[in-house]
């Protein structure tokens, strides 16, 4: 079974029947990437998660900078313009024994 990572992890789990974990809320992409490496998700789900009114979404503040800084790790596999949902496959390097 695939592991999904995103801000609305409870809904992701309910909708898909798969394990889902919350994304990191670090302002530092390197810290968020360390969290991704530790949790080893198969997919990274971004949307437009807004808390309290207007302004940048949580995804814009915390997830997109990780994707932009580590493009070799993430590849877009699904995009839904109407709902602003993108799904990225996560390609973590395999650790050598």
N, C-alpha and C positions, 0 to 999 in steps of 0.2 A: 504494500500500500504506500502511496505517495504521502509525503509530508508537505503541507502548505504553510507558507509564512505570509502574514499580512496583518493589518491593524484590526480588521473585523474578524479575528480568528474564530470566535464562537459561531458566528453566522457561517463562515467558510466550512467549519466542521459539520454544522447542521445541514447545509445545502448539499455538500458533497459526500458526506459519510466518511470522510478521511480525517486523519489527525491534522490539526492545524495549530500553529504556535504564533504567538504575538511577535510583531516586529520590534526591533530595538528603537528606542526614542533618543538616541544619542545624536548630538550635533556634529559628531566626528565620524565620517564615513569609515575610517579605519577601525573604530571601536564597534560600529555596527557590523562591519565585515567579519570581525573576530567572532561576534555573536552568531552570524550566519554559518561560519565554519564550525562552530561548536554545536549548533542545533542540526546542521546538515539537512535543510529542507530540499525537496525536489523542485518546488515551484515557489516563486515570489510573486504575490498578488498585490497590485497597486490599484488604487481607485481615487476617490475624492472624499476621503474621510475628514470631515470638518467638525471641529469642536468649538462650540460657542460662536455662532454668527458667521462673520466673513473672515477673509484673510486667507493665507496659504493653507492648503490642506496638510494634514499630518504626512500624507504621502509625499507631497512636494517638499516638505521640510526635512523629512528623515529617510525616506526610501529612495527617491529619485537621485539624490546625491551619491548614494552607494552604487546605484546602477551606472551613473555617469563616470564615477571614479574607477570602477572595475568592470568595464564592458566585456572583457574576456570571460567573465564568470556568468553573465546573464545573457540569454537570447530570447527575444520576444517570440512567443508561440501562439498568442491569442490577443486580439485587441477588439474591444467593443466601444466604438465612439459614442454611442447614445448614452451609455452609463459611465464612460471614462474608466473602464476597467481594462487593465493590461495584465497578462500573465506571462511571466518570464520563467524559462527553464533555468535551473541553477546547475552550473558545471564546475564543481569544486575539484581541484587537482587531487588525485589519489596519492595518499601518503605512502612513501616507500617504507617497506618493513625494516 
